[in-house]
Amino acid sequence: MRLGELVEMRTGYPFRKRIPFVEKDGCRLVQMGDVSATKGLIWDSGLARVEAPGDWQKHVLHCGDLLFVARGVRNETATFGGEAADVIAAPHLFVMRCNGRSVSAEYLGWYLNLPETRELIKKVRGGSAVPFVPMAALAGLEVPVPSMEMQNTIVCIDRLKLREQELLEEIRGRRRVLVDGLMLGAVRRQTELRVAG
């Protein structure tokens, strides 16, 4: 099926002028840098606040909405997993909401982030200075839709794979600290022996 048959698709909030950032109040804004294929969407505390536009309530994100980075070369997708009444998407993001029960948002997110799918998306990008993905081209992307059971299995395996990547990165960081500490200790001991001797 075509992606446009599986989801309702729209752009993020269409700010008419420069985005009016504020320190407090207003609403929270998901920007392109907040969307990551590997880390998902960290939305609860790190989002910028903007002055609430007049009709922003109809643009509020719902749990399960997919956010696709439509501008630039990093066309990644993340699922909005929050329950917040004050989060909207920036204009260069496409917001996709599943329109039926035949496909899960998490499965679509996994599929859209596959290297093979991103290569297909790369072929339909337009623009010269700053590439962009036309909404109609993305909507025309063919998406295989397996049974819901298989979709759920794929999503579970993908979550485990991403968790494994997080743990391996944590292990690498701790190993780096440990090895650096051991080497620094050896340097200090040798230095102390020279001073004492």
C-alpha positions in Angstrom: 0.0 0.0 0.0 1.0 3.6 -0.5 2.0 5.5 2.7 -0.6 8.1 1.9 -3.3 5.4 2.2 -2.1 4.3 5.6 -1.7 7.7 7.3 -3.1 11.2 7.4 -0.1 13.5 6.6 0.4 17.2 7.2 3.2 19.6 7.8 4.1 21.0 11.2 2.7 24.3 12.4 3.1 26.9 9.5 4.7 29.8 11.3 4.2 32.9 9.1 7.3 34.7 10.5 10.4 33.8 12.5 9.6 31.3 15.2 8.9 33.3 18.5 10.9 31.4 21.2 10.0 32.2 24.8 11.5 31.2 28.2 8.2 29.9 29.7 4.5 29.5 29.0 3.4 29.2 25.4 3.7 25.7 23.9 6.6 23.3 23.2 8.0 22.8 19.7 9.5 19.7 18.2 12.3 20.7 15.8 14.2 18.8 13.2 17.1 18.2 15.6 14.8 16.6 18.2 14.0 13.7 15.8 16.4 10.7 15.6 16.1 7.3 14.0 18.2 5.7 16.7 17.3 7.7 19.8 13.7 8.4 18.9 12.2 11.6 20.2 13.2 13.1 23.5 10.2 15.4 24.0 9.4 15.7 27.7 12.0 18.1 29.0 14.3 19.3 26.2 11.9 20.9 23.8 12.1 24.6 23.1 9.1 26.8 24.1 7.4 29.1 21.6 4.8 31.8 21.9 1.5 30.0 21.4 0.1 30.9 17.9 -3.6 31.6 17.6 -4.7 28.2 16.3 -2.0 26.0 17.7 -4.4 23.6 19.5 -5.4 21.9 16.2 -1.8 21.1 15.6 -1.1 19.4 19.0 0.7 16.1 18.6 -1.0 12.9 19.7 0.6 9.8 21.2 1.6 7.6 18.2 2.1 10.4 15.7 5.1 10.0 13.4 7.4 12.9 12.8 9.4 12.9 9.6 12.3 15.3 8.9 11.4 16.5 5.4 14.1 19.1 5.0 17.8 18.4 4.6 19.6 15.2 4.0 18.8 13.5 7.4 15.3 12.3 6.6 14.7 10.4 9.8 11.4 9.4 11.5 10.5 9.2 15.2 7.3 8.3 17.0 5.8 10.8 19.4 5.2 8.7 22.5 4.0 11.4 24.9 0.7 12.5 26.3 1.1 16.3 26.3 -1.5 18.9 25.4 1.1 21.6 24.5 3.5 20.0 21.9 3.5 21.0 18.3 5.8 20.2 15.4 8.0 22.7 13.5 7.1 23.5 9.8 9.9 21.3 8.3 8.5 18.2 9.9 5.7 16.1 8.4 3.3 14.8 11.0 1.7 11.4 10.1 -1.1 9.8 12.0 -2.2 6.2 11.2 -5.8 6.3 9.8 -6.7 2.7 10.5 -5.9 -0.5 12.4 -4.0 -2.2 9.6 -0.6 -0.7 10.5 1.1 0.5 13.7 3.0 3.8 13.9 6.0 2.0 15.4 6.2 -0.4 12.4 5.9 2.5 10.0 8.7 4.4 11.9 10.9 1.3 11.6 10.2 0.9 7.9 10.8 4.5 7.1 14.2 4.5 8.9 15.5 1.4 7.1 18.5 2.2 4.9 16.8 0.8 1.8 13.7 3.0 2.4 15.8 6.1 3.1 17.6 5.4 -0.3 14.2 5.4 -2.0 13.3 8.7 -0.2 16.7 10.2 -1.2 15.8 9.6 -4.9 12.6 11.7 -4.6 14.2 14.7 -2.8 14.1 18.0 -4.5 15.9 21.3 -4.0 19.4 22.3 -4.7 20.8 24.3 -1.8 18.7 22.7 0.9 17.1 19.3 -0.2 13.5 18.6 0.8 11.1 15.7 0.4 7.9 16.7 -1.3 4.9 15.5 0.7 3.2 13.9 -2.4 6.4 11.9 -3.1 6.5 10.6 0.4 2.8 9.8 0.3 3.4 7.7 -2.8 6.0 5.5 -1.2 5.0 1.8 -1.3 5.0 0.2 2.2 4.6 -3.5 2.7 2.0 -4.2 5.4 2.4 -7.6 7.1 0.1 -9.0 9.7 -0.3 -7.0 12.9 1.4 -9.9 14.7 4.5 -9.7 12.5 4.5 -5.8 12.9 4.5 -6.2 16.6 7.4 -8.7 16.5 9.4 -6.4 14.3 8.8 -3.5 16.6 9.9 -5.6 19.7 13.0 -6.8 17.9 13.8 -3.2 16.8 13.4 -1.9 20.4 15.8 -4.6 21.6 18.3 -3.7 18.9 18.2 0.0 19.8 18.5 -0.8 23.5 21.5 -3.0 22.7 23.1 -0.1 20.9 22.5 2.2 23.9 24.1 -0.4 26.3 27.1 -0.9 24.0 27.6 2.9 23.9 27.4 3.0 27.6 29.9 0.1 27.9 32.3 1.9 25.5 32.0 5.1 27.6 32.7 3.3 30.9 35.6 1.3 29.3 37.1 4.6 28.1 36.9 6.1 31.6 38.4 2.9 33.1 41.3 2.6 30.7 42.1 6.3 30.9 42.0 6.1 34.7 44.4 3.1 34.7 46.8 4.9 32.3 46.7 8.1 34.3 47.3 6.1 37.5 50.3 4.4 35.9 51.7 7.9 34.9 51.2 9.3 38.4 52.9 6.3 40.0 55.9 6.5 37.6 56.1 10.3 38.2 56.0 9.8 42.0 58.8 7.1 41.8 61.0 9.5 39.8 60.5 12.3 42.3 61.1 10.0 45.3 64.2 8.5 43.7 
